[in-house]
Amino acid sequence: MDSRLGVVVLALVLLTVLPAAARAQEAAKVTGSVRLSDERSLTRWAHPVQRSPIRTRPSSDAKPIVSTHMRTEDGFPEVYLALRSWDNPDSHHGHAGTQTWIEVRIPMRPNGRKGWVRESALGPLYRVTTHLVVDRSKQHATLFKAGRKIWDEPVGVGKSSTPTPPGNFWIREKFKISDGGGPYGPFAFGTSDYSVLSDWPGGGVIGIHGTDEPALIPGRPSHGCIRVRNGDLRHLWRKLPVGTPVTIR
């Protein structure tokens, strides 16, 4: 085969197999945008204040991915991580003047989606300096604040048939559990990580919660959720705020 033809064929194959989501993310890079979060030592997040399209680029003409939604699966105010901002002189559809757009991480399937939404669709930007890292191979989790380790404990993760999906996520909700001695322990955090199956009621959402089987930690006892021994979880509860980025590797 001619080498040039081979290159063309290979490029066509790659375009075919490359996930549409990945291509969309590549197209969403915008020159001149301002970074709002590094997702390590400083992260900004917001609750939505209205339903609005999240688009592939910061333009009202860009393709919509999904619309903002107001509540998590558990009924708490939804949380969007704010990654970058960009001012666009946009006069389409009656929106005269400069429009500010925010690039956000989107809590949806497939994991890892990002898009641009008008700033007016979001409430005030809050700041956190925490970052939780979960190491699946070591069954260990570490919480950092402004780059300094403040919590470091063993955890349980998903078994090989129902693994905890890796990637960049965040804490969307935290709440107390009435039956503190039950299978979820005294507290729980809901993340933006989605799996085929999880220990969470209704399935799908990866939670961080306690356990009534502490002897299984560290280990791989779950259907995807991250289990923490109840005593360790009580310390984590005080240190881990909503909006904290979560890296699962």
Secondary structure, DSSP 4 states (H G I P E B T S, - for coil): --HHHHHHHHHHHHHHHS-HHHHHHHHT--TT-EE---SSS-EEEE-BSS--EEESSSSTTSPEEEE--SB-TTSSBP-EEEEEEEEEE--GGG--SEEEEEEEE--SSSTT-EEEEEGGGB-PPEEE-EEEEEETTTTEEEEEETTEEEEEEE-EEE-TTS----EEEEEEEEEE-S-TTSTT-SEEEEEEEE-SS-SSTTSSEEEEE--S-GGG-SEEEESS-EE--HHHHHHHHHH--TT-EEEE-
